[in-house]
């Protein structure tokens, strides 16, 4: 499976004199992950993917179900609107009615992530979380990855260190947030934690 490299556009001034930040663009990119999902449980892990899911729910995916990560279903602004008993979560998990956004340390060409260790198993350089929900997520659900930190490497270094072909013809430019989305972000994230 080929993966496209994406680039982020330069910040711009928005309505009211504010500046669109890189994190605003990242939130919109995470929101776009949920486009077309309809009524499905969003399980974003991390503050930027969670804010993206809330933005999607507040704009183009009103039927998206948001969770607090446990059992409460939330509106786009984080207000509880329902509850799912823990026993029912496994029905959702087994039937693929969820879209998970996870972080990853290493991903192969099929979207499988390394969850055990980096380096040899006998003497790992870094121990990872191990088996949790990740295997079930990638088998049963739509799974997207959010990798918040990238090192400033050149394209040749990335290609050399990737074990599968990359689609690198012309990078796709992630779209800028609309004025409406920027206004919603100030409501959904009044403390501006996305830029902290």
C-alpha positions, 0 to 999 in steps of 0.5 A, a space after each residue: 500500500 502506498 502512502 502519500 506524503 502531505 505538506 502543510 500550507 503556510 499560515 494565513 491571517 484569518 477574519 478578525 486579525 487572527 493567524 491560522 497556526 500549523 496546529 489549526 491545520 492539523 486539527 482540520 486534517 484530523 477532522 477530515 479523517 472522519 468525513 463520510 463516516 456517518 453514524 459511527 463511534 469516533 475513538 480519537 487518541 490524543 488532544 489534536 485528533 479529539 479536537 478534530 473529531 469534535 470539529 467534524 461533528 460540529 460541521 460536516 459529520 453531525 451523526 458522528 458519535 463522540 466518546 470520552 474514551 470510556 462510556 459517555 457519548 458527547 456532543 461536539 462541544 463535549 456535553 454528555 448526551 448519552 451512555 454506552 454500557 461497557 458490555 456493549 462496547 465489545 459489540 461495537 468493537 467486534 462489528 467495526 462500527 468505530 473509527 480509531 485514530 491512534 499514534 504509532 511508533 513504526 508502521 508497515 506498508 499494510 498499516 500494521 504498527 509495531 507495538 512490542 519494541 524497537 530494536 532486538 527483542 533480546 535487548 530492546 532500545 525501547 519497550 512499547 506498550 504491547 498488546 492492548 486494543 491496537 490489533 483489534 482496531 486495525 482488524 475490525 475498524 477504520 484506523 487512522 494514524 496521527 503522528 504529532 512529532 516529525 524530525 526535520 529529515 530530507 525526503 531522501 532520508 525518509 525514502 531510504 528508511 521506509 520499507 515500502 514504496 512511497 507515493 511522492 510525485 506531488 505532495 498533497 497540500 492539507 487544506 486551510 481551515 475555513 473562517 467558520 472552522 477557526 471560529 468553532 475552534 475558538 469555541 471548542 478549544 477556548 484555552 487554545 491548548 492545541 497551540 500550547 
